[in-house]
Amino acid sequence: MSSKKLLENNEIMISVWNEYIENSHLMKEKMRGIISESWILSKEKNVDPFAQTIYEELSKEKMKEFCKNFKDILKISKPFMDAIYNTVGEDGMVVRLTNSDGYVIECFGDENEMDEESRHFFYKGKNIKEEFIGTNAIGLALRKQMPVQVLGAEHYRKKYHGLTTSAAPIRGIDGKIIAVLSMSGSYDLVHPHTLGMVMASALAIEREMKLIKTNESLYRANIHHEAVMKSIREGIVTIDPNGIITDVNYFTGEFLKRSQKELIGKHIETVIAGDNLKNIFLDDGSSEEFEMQFKRKSGSKKNVIVNAIPILNEKGKLDEYLITFRESKKVYSQANKIFGSKAIYHFDDIIGDSNEIEESKRIANLVANSEATVLLHGESGTGKELFAQSIHNASRRTENSFVFINCGAIPRDLVASELFGYEEGAFTGARKGGNPGKFELADGGTLFLDEIGDMPLDTQANLLRVLETKEVVRVGGHEVMPVNVRVIAATHKDLKEEVRRGNFREDLYYRLNVMPIHTPSLRERKEDIRELINQFYKQFSTQKSNKILIDENFYKVMTEYHWPGNVRELQNVMQMVCNLVKEGDKLSNEHLPQYMKEQLNVENSEEVHIVKPLYLLEKEALIKALKISEYNLVQAAKLLEIGRSTLYRKIEKYKIEIR
């Protein structure tokens, strides 16, 4: 449109505006529909067409807050705003960025040609929505959500009839308007393509925002992916059909002590020990889990569990293999924690408060957190495994494996392979791929060697070496594997006597006997029998009542019995008698097993005739003499007709307390 035509149109609009303002007569046929609609809205909002200033503006504090929230869009938009202005290069042209609430957030350009009141139209912090200043391009662009150009007298306020503004909305990724880009200047300086230039810049800003958002998303995805890959404690390697490594994850490099650069492009056989790559892949392209050795940069070897998955391309042909691997001992340790023996007992589960049992628990508690080897010695049935589990659970190793092996229950020829593991082909019937031993399964945790006195001499030599070097070599293998295992051994035998007889190695005895703990027999702590009876009664009784129904004479008989099987025998007896007693009846001597009745000479349920062992008679005599003499040791010795030194020795022997 020529300058002459623009001036003519503006003259027409001035007359239309005058008619509407003075007579409320709107000549719609002579104006654009979007302008007539806006004039009507402006009048309804009571906008003063003759006002000189904008009354709605932000405080300095609020403006600072708006700019802070708008900083990302500002950073992107400023270069484009500067480019528009430099392209036009006219005096009196101003480029603005307005937020979706109608406030001018950024404004720069040449305001020298404008009078003071007109410049209010451009100032930062002013709100230029239609309801505040009437018809204008930015207000219309916000309300109509479209690019708009308002020319001269199309403005509702007379003060802006000398201006032309081109405005285009800027949309966020969600499609909602977040800002408006505009260019304003004197009416007679308007360019035919100004609106198109502003629209193009707005679209460019939108694309830049999307690109930045996409890059941010990609960056976050990469960071997330890297964090996930680093967190995977399993090796991942991809190889092409020729066995060339194409990619590795972070754990693989860490495990093999080699960088990605050192691994990618190399043949997989460079990290596999021995010629057993063929074991991974089957003829049909499938795979099976297999144990093998990987070589580290230092030359050391590690046993790993390997699995390979074929990756096919879109044509169904083999493209790559995805190999995953885990360190064998960690797999075995985890499996043992889930499916193997577990330490479920704690020191509180060991019943009794006699001096003997309390002393044993005290010592065990003291050594629990050390790394010292423990030797539990005591008769069968005294709870050596309870002590072993309690020590493990009170130690720093409680979260790791507790592995149990009974050295006396395994055939002599298999003890070594059970303890140290074996390689494939080590002996007839050996499992394919070999098998880990108890030391490998217990790595990081505790290995409980029960009945250590029954271990064959040749295995004792191997055990001694493992205890001293903390390294294991599987039967039939050569690879030395470091192990971190705390050993607790137990025996009912007198190992010193076994050493003297040549049945047990003296050097191993001293290596195991670092911290000896005696588990007292039930005869040594008879004062605990009543508590044990009550505990087992609660455990095995079928009585619905919570009340303990036990005849007092039953306690007496049970206490007098010598219990060769110790707590285990007492537990078995209680389980049996609790199943025999009828609902509502008391446990009494008549429920005792026949062998106990015969041994104790129980004639009826109320009386017991028993011949007490000499050591009990002696202990009772000592206690009685001490009580009569009111613990005067000289008088007690006279009553017993023994010397004072003998009295002292016997008091120590029977652990009698002197008040």
Secondary structure, DSSP 8 states (H G I E B T S, - for coil): --HHHHHHHHHHHHHHHHHHHHH----GGGS-HHHHHHHHHHHHTT--TT--S---B--HHHHHHHHHHTHHHHHHHHHHHHHHHHHH--TT-EEEEEETTSBEEEEEE--TTS-HHHHTTT-TTBB--HHHH-S-HHHHHHHHTS-EEEEGGGSSSGGGTTEEEEEEEEE-TTS-EEEEEEEEEEGGG--TTHHHHHHHHHHHHHHHHHHHHHHHHHHHHHHHHHHHHHH--SEEEEE-TT-BEEEE-HHHHHHHT--HHHHTTSBGGGTEESS-GGGTB-TTS-B--EEEEEE-TTS-EEEEEEEEEEEE-TTS-EEEEEEEEEEHHHHHHHHHHHHS------GGGS---SHHHHHHHHHHHHHHTS---EEEE--TTS-HHHHHHHHHHTSTTTTS-EEEEETTSS-GGGHHHHHH-B-TTSSTT--TT-B--HHHHTTTSEEEEETGGGS-HHHHHHHHHHHHH-EEE-BT---EEE---EEEEEESS-HHHHHHHTSS-HHHHHHHTTEEEE---GGGGGGGHHHHHHHHHHHH---SSSS--B-HHHHHHHHHS--TTHHHHHHHHHHHHHHHS-TT--B-GGGS-HHHHHHHTB-SSS-B-----HHHHHHHHHHHHHHHTTT-HHHHHHHHT--HHHHHHHHHHTT----
